[in-house]
Amino acid sequence: NDLRTAIARGEMMVWYQPVFSAREGETTRLAGFEALLRWAHPTRGLLGPGEFVPLAEETGMIVPLGTWAIAEACRHLMELSPNGPQAPWVSVNLASKQLMDPLLIDVVDRALRSSGLDARRLRLEVTENVILPDEEGARRSLIALRDRGIGILMDDFGTGAASLSYLHRLPIGSIKIDRYFVGRMDVSTECLEIVRSVVALAKSLRMDVVAEGVEQEAQLRQLKAMGCEHVQGFL
C-alpha cells in the first residue's frame, strides 16, 4: 500500500553512480551515470532497490515506477549537462514487465521529448532474467530502441547461462562485467581470466565494456591494462 502512493508523495528518488573512462590518460573523465532507485520511506527510512523492486515487479507497479525513473533520469541529465559531443550519458535498468510493455517505446519517446535529451545519451540496461520470459518480444523492443539511437547494455554479464548467445541474437551495444568477478580478480585466477576474456570478447565484437564494482586502485590498474573502456564503483 505504501508503494502504491510513494511516487505521488515524492518519496522516490534517483541517485547516480558515475561511470569513468578507463582509457589511457582519461581515467578521471566522467563518461556517464547509472541511475539507481532509492525510497525515502516515511517510517522505514532510506530503502535500496533490493528492498522494494522485487515487490514492485511482483505487483506490476514496476511499470509506472520505471516510467517515472526514465523520465527523471533524462530530466536530471539535461539539467546537469546540455547535449554535446562529450556530454555524459545515463543508463536506466529495465525490468521484464517494462520490456514487455507495449507502451515502452512511447514512454521513452515522451521522456526524451519532454527533457530534450539526445537519444544517444540514454542507455537501457537488461539482464538475462529480463529477457528470458519472451526473447522474441524483447528483441523487437530492443531493436526499436536501438533504432532510435538508444544504447542497450547487457548487465551482470557472465552470471547467466544464456548471456553469450544473447550477444549474437540481440542488439546489445555494451557489456557490463558483474562486480562478483571484478571484486575477486586479486584472489581468484579464474575470475581474473573471466574478466580478461569478457573484455577481449567485447573488443572483438566492437562493443563497449563497463566493469562494475571497482573499489581498489589495483583493480583499476588491471582493468586499464586489459583495455577495459569504462569503470564504475566505490573507488
Secondary structure, DSSP 4 states (H G I P E B T S, - for coil): -HHHHHTTTT-EEEEEEEEEE-STT-TT-EEEEEEEEEEEETTTEEE-GGGTHHHHHHHTTHHHHHHHHHHHHHHHHHHH--SSTT--EEEEE--HHHHH-TTHHHHHHHHHHHH---GGGEEEEE-HHHHGGGHHHHHHHHHHHHHTT-EEEEEEETSSTTHHHHHHHS---EEEE-HHHHTTTTT-HHHHHHHHHHHHHHHHTT-EEEE----SHHHHHHHHHHT--EEES--
